[in-house]
Amino acid sequence: MLFSPRKPALSFAVPALICLAAAACGAPAPSSQPPAAPPATAPTNQTTLLAEIKANDAGQLAVSEEDGRFLRVLVATRGTRRALEIGGASGYSGIWIGQGLRQTGGRLVTIEYDPVRAKEAAANIARAGLSDIVQVIAGDAFVEIPKLQGTFDMIFLDAWKKDYKAFFELTFPTLEPGGVFLAHNVVNKREEMGDFFDAIGSAPGAWSTIIAPSGEGISLTYKGR
Ligand SMILES: C[S@@+](CC[C@H](N)C(=O)[O-])C[C@H]1O[C@@H](n2cnc3c(N)ncnc32)[C@H](O)[C@@H]1O
């Protein structure tokens, strides 16, 4: 939640009014049907789930909450339809992106090398009720990306930093004109990726900027139309 406004006084009066109206009309006839059980796959509250993933993230792999929130808003406001994430870990950023894609009707493919984390990601995404939107691929993204069909309108890179330039060169051709390529940790791990900055700076027809919702930093490279 962004904020928790205090409840206005009216919110206490409304239930009382509803009770009075029900009494005036008489109690509803008892149903012969048992109360409906919640579906077995009822999604976990996403805010609770995100906090839980963070609490269990001993290696501090997941993006910050601020960066996750940014990804969600960016996805929704751009009307993103086909997103790729490289380095999905346990699904934290994938859930934020998936929440944005729920609004746009888009889809995310997220690739995670570590098989245990990939399994956790798939389980967390299922708990978030986003399995219809987010597909987790377990494997090396250098191997898996060439197998993917089609193009993307958003790519989010959050793998090992030494590989950033190679991933940019591999995936930028698959980004649609008008699409955006994002890379994480470009502020707090900047010294590990100097060659990546050279690559995004010299990509023809591309414009880059850096934003830092938290201290981690995200580069945005827009591919001109
Ligand atoms: C910083 S974490 C990603 C965190 C995730 N984006 C989140 O916010 O929840 C980096 C992840 O990239 C994965 N990774 C590194 N190299 C990879 C590769 N070549 N292919 C797929 N995943 C890779 C690592 O196993 C690790 O889980």
The ligand as an ORCA input file, in Angstrom:
! r2SCAN-3c Opt
* xyz 0 1
  C      19.749    -10.290     -8.932
  S      19.002    -11.829     -9.174
  C      17.469    -11.477     -9.934
  C      16.427    -10.924     -8.987
  C      15.042    -10.830     -9.567
  N      15.028    -10.039    -10.765
  C      14.072    -10.249     -8.581
  O      14.030     -9.027     -8.430
  O      13.393    -11.017     -7.926
  C      19.947    -12.473    -10.492
  C      19.490    -13.829    -10.963
  O      19.987    -14.022    -12.287
  C      20.211    -15.385    -12.463
  N      21.102    -15.569    -13.605
  C      22.400    -15.222    -13.707
  N      22.866    -15.553    -14.919
  C      21.831    -16.099    -15.602
  C      21.684    -16.647    -16.907
  N      22.725    -16.703    -17.752
  N      20.494    -17.127    -17.272
  C      19.435    -17.078    -16.420
  N      19.522    -16.589    -15.174
  C      20.699    -16.100    -14.767
  C      20.812    -15.824    -11.132
  O      20.708    -17.223    -10.940
  C      20.007    -14.999    -10.135
  O      18.934    -15.731     -9.600
*
